[in-house]
């Protein structure tokens, strides 16, 4: 993985250094002796390479120096400026020279990318751990989704069954109401009929105009609910009377009854008292 970032940076650096040296020697060789031009080119490439090596040493130690970084980018800008100036002053193939003038800056950018990769690189063990955590999270999410879908399907099935059962009950109730209504209509017709009413009336009593009672239909309709009797409707027992009753019921058997048995027999005998008063009486007599 390291070679994927360092090899392009090394190749771009080599190409940019060779190109810079060649351009300086060709461009300045016409104005100054070629050894001087060679020294200038080597100076630019040497400064570029020296600052790069120092930056790499600091990066290996986990340090960084802004001054060194600034010097390195200055050498890169200088090499680029030399290439651009040569391209603008060239009489032939100016576009081609200008097209390769960005190589020094590109090499610096590749080394920057490689440095970022080194600062964020992880060991295989850490990568395996991260992969395991991500896979576990995906598994849990998949299980949760499957559970939700299963619960939704179960709830849908339950609601469908309840709805169908309710519909069946409603149909049965409708049929029953229809049958009752028909029977009631038949009874009403029989009651309203003069001959039929006379015949039904004379079954148990003699037919005498004005004396024979009219045959009535049975009551069919809403009824009034009977109110429940209050447990404290009877006069409340005094504490002394309550103590006597509790003691009698408790000691009616040997061994003495527990509180639950005593309370059950107390209420079964028709006596009434609140739970608080009954338990207080039990504590007093026990």
C-alpha positions in Angstrom: 0.0 0.0 0.0 2.9 2.4 0.8 4.3 1.9 -2.8 1.1 3.2 -4.3 1.8 6.7 -3.0 5.6 6.8 -2.7 6.5 5.5 -6.2 4.5 8.2 -8.2 6.1 10.9 -5.9 9.6 9.5 -6.6 9.0 9.3 -10.3 7.6 12.8 -10.6 10.5 14.1 -8.5 13.1 12.5 -10.8 11.4 13.8 -13.9 11.0 17.3 -12.6 14.7 17.5 -11.5 16.0 16.2 -14.8 13.7 18.6 -16.7 14.7 21.6 -14.5 18.5 20.8 -14.9 18.1 20.4 -18.7 16.2 23.6 -19.1 18.6 25.6 -16.9 21.6 24.3 -18.9 20.0 24.9 -22.3 18.6 28.3 -21.3 21.6 29.8 -19.4 24.2 27.9 -21.5 23.9 30.6 -24.2 24.5 33.4 -21.9 27.0 31.9 -19.4 29.5 29.0 -19.6 27.7 25.7 -19.4 29.5 24.7 -16.1 27.9 27.8 -14.5 24.5 26.9 -15.9 25.0 23.3 -14.6 25.9 24.5 -11.1 22.7 26.7 -11.1 20.6 23.8 -12.2 22.1 21.4 -9.6 21.7 24.1 -7.0 18.0 24.4 -7.6 17.6 20.6 -7.7 19.9 20.1 -4.8 18.0 22.6 -2.6 14.7 21.0 -3.6 16.0 17.5 -2.8 17.7 18.5 0.5 14.5 20.2 1.9 12.5 17.2 0.7 14.8 14.8 2.5 14.6 16.8 5.7 10.9 17.0 5.5 10.7 13.2 5.1 13.0 12.8 8.2 10.8 15.0 10.3 7.7 13.2 9.0 9.3 9.8 10.0 9.8 11.2 13.5 6.2 12.5 13.7 7.4 16.2 13.6 6.9 19.0 11.2 8.7 22.3 10.6 6.9 25.1 8.8 10.1 26.8 7.9 11.5 23.7 6.1 8.2 23.2 4.4 8.2 26.8 3.2 11.8 26.5 1.9 10.8 23.3 0.0 7.8 25.0 -1.7 10.0 28.0 -2.5 12.5 25.7 -4.4 9.5 24.1 -6.1 8.1 27.5 -7.1 11.6 28.6 -8.3 11.9 25.5 -10.5 8.4 26.1 -11.9 9.2 29.8 -12.5 12.4 28.8 -14.4 10.4 26.4 -16.6 7.7 28.9 -17.3 10.2 31.7 -18.1 12.0 29.3 -20.5 8.7 28.3 -22.1 7.7 32.0 -22.6 11.1 32.9 -24.1 11.4 29.8 -26.4 10.9 30.5 -30.0 9.9 26.9 -30.8 7.6 24.5 -29.0 6.7 27.1 -26.3 3.4 25.3 -25.6 5.1 22.0 -25.0 7.6 23.6 -22.6 4.8 25.4 -20.8 2.8 22.2 -20.5 5.5 20.5 -18.5 6.3 23.5 -16.3 4.0 22.3 -13.5 6.0 19.1 -12.9 8.0 20.5 -9.8 4.8 21.6 -8.1 3.2 18.3 -9.0 6.0 16.4 -7.4 5.7 18.5 -4.2 1.9 17.8 -4.2 2.5 14.1 -4.5 4.9 14.1 -1.6 2.2 16.0 0.4 -0.3 13.3 -0.5 2.1 10.6 0.6 2.7 12.4 3.9 -1.1 12.6 4.5 -1.3 8.9 3.8 1.4 8.1 6.3 -0.3 10.2 9.0 -3.6 8.3 8.5 -2.2 4.8 7.8 -3.3 2.0 10.1 -1.8 -1.4 10.8 -3.4 -4.5 9.5 -4.6 -5.4 13.0 -6.4 -2.1 13.4 -7.9 -2.4 9.9 -9.2 -5.9 10.8 -10.6 -4.6 14.0 -12.4 -1.8 12.2 -13.7 -4.2 9.6 -15.0 -6.5 12.3 -16.8 -3.6 14.1 -18.4 -2.5 10.8 -19.5 -6.0 10.0 -20.9 -6.5 13.5 -22.8 -3.2 13.1 -24.2 -4.3 9.7 -25.2 -7.7 11.2 -27.0 -6.1 14.1 -28.8 -3.7 11.8 -29.9 -6.5 9.5 -31.2 -8.6 12.5 -33.0 -5.5 13.8 -34.6 -4.9 10.4 -35.6 -8.6 10.1 -37.1 -8.5 13.6 -39.1 -5.4 12.8 -40.4 -6.9 9.6 -41.4 -10.1 11.4 -43.2 -8.2 14.2 -45.0 -6.1 11.6 -46.1 -9.2 9.7 -47.2 -10.9 12.9 -49.2 -7.8 13.9 -50.7 -7.6 10.5 -51.8 -11.2 10.7 -53.2 -10.7 14.2 -55.2 -7.6 13.1 -56.5 -9.5 10.1 -57.6 -12.4 12.3 -59.3 -10.0 14.8 -61.0 -8.1 12.0 -62.3 -11.3 10.4 -63.5 -12.6 13.8 -65.2 -9.3 14.5 -66.9 -9.4 11.1 -68.1 -13.0 11.8 -69.5 -11.9 15.1 -71.2 -8.9 13.5 -72.8 -11.1 10.8 -74.1 -13.5 13.5 -75.5 -10.6 15.5 -77.1 -9.2 12.4 -78.7 -12.5 11.6 -79.9 -12.9 15.2 -81.3 -9.5 15.3 -83.0 -10.1 12.0 -84.5 -13.4 13.3 -85.7 -11.6 16.5 -87.1 -8.8 14.5 -89.1 -11.2 12.4 -90.3 -13.1 15.4 -91.3 -9.9 17.1 -93.1 -8.8 14.0 -95.0 -12.1 13.9 -96.0 -11.7 17.6 -97.1 -8.1 17.0 -99.2 -9.2 14.0 -100.7 -12.0 16.1 -101.4 -9.5 18.9 -102.9 -6.9 16.6 -105.1 -9.4 14.8 -108.7 -9.4 16.2 -109.4 -13.1 15.7 -105.9 -14.2 16.7 -105.9 -12.1 19.9 -109.3 -13.5 20.9 -108.1 -17.0 20.3 -104.9 -16.5 22.4 -106.8 -14.8 25.2 -109.5 -17.5 25.5 -106.9 -20.3 26.0 -106.8 -19.7 29.8 -109.8 -17.6 30.5 -113.4 -17.2 29.3 -114.1 -14.6 26.6 -116.1 -11.9 28.1 -116.2 -8.5 26.5 -114.7 -5.8 28.7 -113.4 -8.3 31.3 -110.9 -10.5 29.5 -107.5 -8.9 29.8 -105.7 -7.9 26.7 -102.8 -10.3 25.8 -99.5 -8.4 26.1 -96.3 -9.0 24.4 -93.2 -9.9 26.4 -90.8 -7.0 27.2 -88.1 -6.7 24.7 -85.9 -3.6 24.9 -83.3 -1.9 27.1 -83.3 -2.7 30.7 -82.1 -0.6 33.6 -79.1 -2.0 35.4 -79.5 -2.8 39.0 -77.1 -0.8 41.1 -74.6 -2.8 43.1 -74.9 -2.7 46.8 -72.3 -0.9 48.7 -70.2 -2.9 51.1 -70.5 -0.1 53.7 -74.3 0.4 53.2 -75.0 -1.2 56.6 -74.2 0.8 59.7 -70.5 0.7 60.4 -69.3 -1.5 63.3 -67.6 0.2 66.2 -64.0 -0.7 67.0 -65.1 -2.7 70.0 -67.7 -4.7 68.1 -65.3 -5.2 65.2 -62.6 -6.5 67.7 -65.1 -9.0 69.2 -66.1 -10.4 65.8 -62.5 -10.6 64.6 -61.5 -12.4 67.7 -64.4 -14.8 67.6 -63.7 -15.7 63.9 -60.0 -16.0 64.5 -60.3 -18.3 67.5 -63.1 -20.4 66.0 -60.6 -23.1 65.1 -57.4 -24.4 66.6 -54.9 -23.3 65.6 -56.1 -19.8 65.2 -57.0 -18.7 61.6 -54.7 -16.6 59.6 -55.6 -13.0 58.6 -56.7 -14.1 55.1 -58.9 -16.9 56.3 -60.4 -14.7 59.0 -61.1 -11.9 56.5 -62.7 -14.4 54.1 -65.0 -15.8 56.8 -65.8 -12.3 58.1 -67.1 -11.1 54.7 -68.8 -14.5 54.0 -70.8 -14.0 57.2 -72.2 -10.8 55.8 -70.2 -8.3 57.9 -68.6 -5.3 56.2 -65.6 -3.2 57.1 -62.8 -1.5 55.2 -59.6 -3.4 54.8 -57.7 -0.8 56.9 -60.1 -1.2 59.9 -60.2 -5.0 59.5 -56.4 -5.2 59.5 -56.2 -2.8 62.5 -58.7 -4.9 64.5 -56.7 -8.1 63.6 -53.5 -6.4 65.0 -55.3 -5.4 68.2 -56.7 -8.8 69.0 -53.8 -10.9 67.7 
